[in-house]
C-alpha cells in the first residue's frame, strides 16, 4: 500500500469518519460501494451529523448518497438506524418508521450478499451483521405493535399492520397466525382457514394451524377433512394424546366409524393412562353401538380412575346386564350400594344379580332395603 493511501486511511480513522476508500482488506472496492464527488461529500457530512446526533440532517445526506448509489451498504444501514431511532422516539408513527428501518436494513444486507463473493470486506460485513440484528429488532417491534392493536380491539389497524408484515416477510408463519386469528375474531372463518392452510404449507411441523383447520372442518360438518388434519397433527406429535381424543370425537359423528372412534380414544388413553375422558368416551361409543362387552371392559378401566362415578357404574351395570354377566353385575352393584346406600338403581341391580346367581338371602335383604328407600 502506498504511503499516501495509508495516510488517507489513518486520517479518516483519526477524524472518526468511516470513509470507505481503497483500503479494504480485499483490495479495491466493489463498484457499488465507491463514492465520488458530491456523494462522497454527502457521506462525510452525514457521518459528521450522525456523530453530533443531528439525525435529521444526517438522514438528508444519507438519502442523497442512496439516490446516487442505491446499494451503498453503509448509507443504507445508517439510514435504517435513524428510522429505528425515530420509531423509538415517536410511538404514534412507530409503524411507519420501523417499516422504513426494516426495508433499509434489508437492502443493506442484500447489497452485502451481492459483493460477499467478490472478496473479503470485513467493514461491510460488520455493517451487514449489525443490519441483520436490527432488522430482526424492527420486525419484532412491528409485530408487538400489531399484537397491542389486536389486544386493544383495533382490529382493522392490526390487520393492516400484519398484512404489511406479511409483505415484508412472506414466509413468516407467526404473521399468518395473527392474520388468521384476526379473521377468526371478525368471524370470517373461511378466510381464516385459508391462512391456516397457508401456514401448514409453509411449516410442515406446525400443529396449531392443523388443529384450527380440523376444528374449522368440524364446524363445517366436513368430518373426513377434520380427521385428516388431526391425523397430520398426530404424525408431527405422536405422543400427544389430545389429537387422538379429538379424532375419536370426530369419528363418533361419522357413519360406520365406531371402530375407528374407539381405537382413537384407546390410543389417547394409551398415551396418557390418566386421561379418563378418553376411556369414558370409548366406553360410551361402544355402548351406543351395542358392543356391550367392550363397553363393560372400558367402563371398568374408567372406574379404576374414578371409582365413585355413579353414572359410569350405571352404564357398566347396564352393559353387564345385556351380556348376562351376573357375577360382575353383583360385584359392582354392591360397590355402588356401598358408595350410596340410598341409590334405588344400585339396590335394584343387587336384587337382579342376586336373583340370577341364586343368592336368595341377599335378594330378600335388598328387597327390604328397596322398600325402605321407596317408602320411608
Secondary structure, DSSP 8 states (H G I E B T S, - for coil): --HHHHHHHHHHHHTT-----TT-TTSS--GGG---HHHHHHHHHHHHHHHTT-HHHHHHHHHHHHHH-TT-HHHHHHHHHHHHHHHHH-GGGHHHHHHHHHHHHHHHHHHHHHHGGGS--HHHHHHHHHHHHHHHHHHHHHHHHHHHHHHTT-HHHHHHHHHHHHHH-TT-HHHHHHHHHHHHHTT-HHHHHHHHHHHHHH-TT--HHHHHHHHHHHHTT-HHHHHHHHHHHHHHSTT-HHHHHHHHHHHHTSTT-HHHHHHHHHHHHHH-TT-HHHHHHHHHHHHHTT-HHHHHHHHHHHHHH-TT-HHHHHHHHHHHHHTT-HHHHHHHHHHHHHH-TT-HHHHHHHHHHHHHHT-HHHHHHHHHHHHHHH--
